[in-house]
Structures are given as C-alpha cells and as structure tokens.
Amino acid sequence: MLVVAVALIDPDGRVLIAERPTGKSMAGLWEFPGGKVGPAESPEAALIRELKEELDIDVHESCLAPLSFASHAYDGFHLLMPLYVCRVWKGIARPLEGQRLKWVRPAALDETPMPPADKPLIAALRELL
C-alpha cells in the first residue's frame, strides 16, 4: 500500500502531528498528516489533496521537499510511505476529520505514541531541524 505523509514545519521549528480518531485502525496514535495515493495519482498530488481534505490548507507542489521514506510490514499488508517536508502553505491547519492536532518540537516526537511506520522517520526529521 502506498501512502504519503508530510512534516509541516512552522516558523518556530515545530512539526504538526494528528491523532488518529476513534473508529480508525491505530486510533489514539499520533501521525504525520497524509493519506493513501490514489490510482494514477502522484504522491505529491495525493498529499496536496489530503492536506486540503484533512486540514483545509493549500500546498503547492514546489513547496514539498522529499525527506525520507518508511517501509513497514503490518499484518496483512506492506506499507511504503514517502515523507515530505513543507514549510509554506496557505491557510491555518484545522482538523476536518475528527482528529486532534498539535504542534510539537522534534525532540518530543520520540516520546509520542506513533504508528510503527512513522517512528523511523523521526531521526531524519530531527537531523533536518
């Protein structure tokens, strides 16, 4: 399964994470925003779409910089997830799908309960910031 995620970074160097809502798998865990890549959709286009649908923000493809990727075997499927970094967007991120949001310092991500595929991405993000 191909999904895409982004580390939105604010001017203070904090990263936006979203809590998976009740009713979804891994509910209660915090993750980088993003979602599934649709058929014939590029990862960048999927991310731009997902950010509008989930957070009501507009991102231009030129503002997405690839940082790393995760490859993780869950029960029943294998996940491949590129992680992009974005520092420029239009709008104020707000939860549109029942999730909670919070801005955290990269060092705090180590102590944050996250899905197994997200955890290995923290080191690359810390090195960048």
N, C-alpha and C positions, 0 to 999 in steps of 0.2 A: 504494500500500500504506500503510495506516495502522498505525503503531506508536506506542507511548507509552514515555516514559522518565522517570526521576526522578533528581534530585540529592539523595541522602540526606546531610544535613549533621549532623556530630556537634557536641557542645558546644564543641570546640576550633576549629570553623570549617573542618574538613576535609571533603572530599567522597569518597564511596565510588565507586570505579570497578571494573569487572570486565573481565577479559581474555577475549576470545572464544576458546573452546577449539579444539584441533586437530579438524579434520573439519568445522567450520562455515566459511561464507564469511567472509573477512576475519579468519581465525584469527590470534591474536597481537596484534591491535589492542585497545586499551582503550576501554570504552564506559560510558555511564551505564546502570544496570540498567533493565530493562523488557522489552517484547516486543510481539508483534502483538495488535491489538484484534480480538476475535472477532466473528462476526455477531451483531447485536442486543446487543452489549456496549458499555457506555460506556467512554471512555478511563480514567476513574477505576477502574471495576470491573476492567478488564483489568490495570491497574497493581497493584491490590491482589492480584489472583490471581497475577500474575507474581512479585511480591515474595515471596509465600508459597512458590511453586513453586521459585524460583531461590535465595532467600536465607533461607527459613524465618523470616521476620519478618511480623508482623501490623501493618497500617496501616489506620487509619480514614480514610474519605473526607474528613472535615473537617480532617485533618492534611495534605492535599495542596493546595498552592497553585500555580496555573499561573504559569510564569515567562516562557516564550518558546516558539518552535517552529522546527523546521527543515523546509525543503522542498528536496529534493535529487533530481536525476535520475541514477540509476545506470543501467548498461547493462541494458536490458530491463524496467525498472520505475521508477516515481517514488515516492519515499518522503516521506510527511508525518509529522512526529514532534513532538507537543507535549512539552515538558519541564516537569515539575512539580518543586517543591521540597518536601522533607519533613524536619522536624526532630524529629518524635516518632513512635516506633514501639515495638512490644513485641517483645522477643527480641533475640538477638545475631546479626547477619548472619553467615551461614556459607555457603560455596559448596555447592550441592546438585547442580549440573550440570556438574561437571568444570572450572569456571572458577576462575581465581585472582582474589582480591580485594585491593584496597589502598586505604587512606585517604590522600588527598593534599591538599595546600594548593592553593587555586585557581590560584595563580601557576604551579604545577608542571604544570598541565594543558596549557599552551602547548607544553611540551617532550615531552608524552606522545603516542605514536603512537595516533591515534584514527581511526575511520571518517570519511570526508568530511562526512557529515551531522551528526556530533557536534561537530566543530570550531567552527562558527559560534556554538554555544550557550555557549561558554566566556566570551565577553565579557559576556553578560548575567549569568552566574553571578558573575563577578569583580565586577561593579558592585554586585550584591546583597550580597556579602560584603566 
